[in-house]
Amino acid sequence: MINWLASYPKSGNTWVRFFLTAYLTGRVDINHPTITEFDGSAYLHKSLAPSKLNHDSAIYLRHAVLLHLIASRRINPLIVKSHWANITVGGVTAIPKPLTKSAVYIIRDPRDVCCSFSLCRY
């Protein structure tokens, strides 16, 4: 079962992942928050479909990717970072209830989010 850690981008999700890793493992490694996964990881999608995926294909593979995360995870609890809203796209539920144990939504003042985005280099 998945424990979701959801937020709008640049809202502190990564910092919370580091805190959770430190709390649950007693170790801090700023390069690898080891107990959490990211549901949009290209690695996860490529593990199921090695060719390049367009957006629609990635949506239709979403449940398979999440099941793969649950099955391959050796560390509990499974905490998955997500920027998805709880919506349905193309008939696919982004946050499927049968795979969900809990969810935490991180809220940040939108004025601070704007400052973080202004520092990004895309």
ChimeraX attribute file (.defattr): number of C-alpha atoms within 10 A of each C-alpha:
attribute: neighborCount
match mode: 1-to-1
recipient: residues
	/A:1	18
	/A:2	23
	/A:3	18
	/A:4	23
	/A:5	22
	/A:6	21
	/A:7	20
	/A:8	17
	/A:9	15
	/A:10	17
	/A:11	22
	/A:12	16
	/A:13	20
	/A:14	17
	/A:15	12
	/A:16	15
	/A:17	21
	/A:18	21
	/A:19	15
	/A:20	18
	/A:21	21
	/A:22	17
	/A:23	11
	/A:24	12
	/A:25	11
	/A:26	9
	/A:27	13
	/A:28	15
	/A:29	10
	/A:30	12
	/A:31	7
	/A:32	11
	/A:33	19
	/A:34	18
	/A:35	20
	/A:36	23
	/A:37	19
	/A:38	16
	/A:39	20
	/A:40	16
	/A:41	12
	/A:42	13
	/A:43	13
	/A:44	19
	/A:45	22
	/A:46	14
	/A:47	11
	/A:48	12
	/A:49	14
	/A:50	11
	/A:51	9
	/A:52	11
	/A:53	14
	/A:54	8
	/A:55	8
	/A:56	10
	/A:57	12
	/A:58	18
	/A:59	19
	/A:60	16
	/A:61	15
	/A:62	20
	/A:63	17
	/A:64	15
	/A:65	23
	/A:66	20
	/A:67	14
	/A:68	15
	/A:69	19
	/A:70	18
	/A:71	10
	/A:72	9
	/A:73	14
	/A:74	10
	/A:75	11
	/A:76	13
	/A:77	14
	/A:78	18
	/A:79	25
	/A:80	21
	/A:81	24
	/A:82	21
	/A:83	18
	/A:84	14
	/A:85	12
	/A:86	12
	/A:87	12
	/A:88	12
	/A:89	11
	/A:90	10
	/A:91	9
	/A:92	14
	/A:93	16
	/A:94	18
	/A:95	20
	/A:96	15
	/A:97	12
	/A:98	8
	/A:99	14
	/A:100	12
	/A:101	13
	/A:102	12
	/A:103	15
	/A:104	11
	/A:105	14
	/A:106	13
	/A:107	12
	/A:108	15
	/A:109	8
	/A:110	12
	/A:111	8
	/A:112	12
	/A:113	15
	/A:114	12
	/A:115	11
	/A:116	14
	/A:117	13
	/A:118	9
	/A:119	8
	/A:120	8
	/A:121	5
	/A:122	4
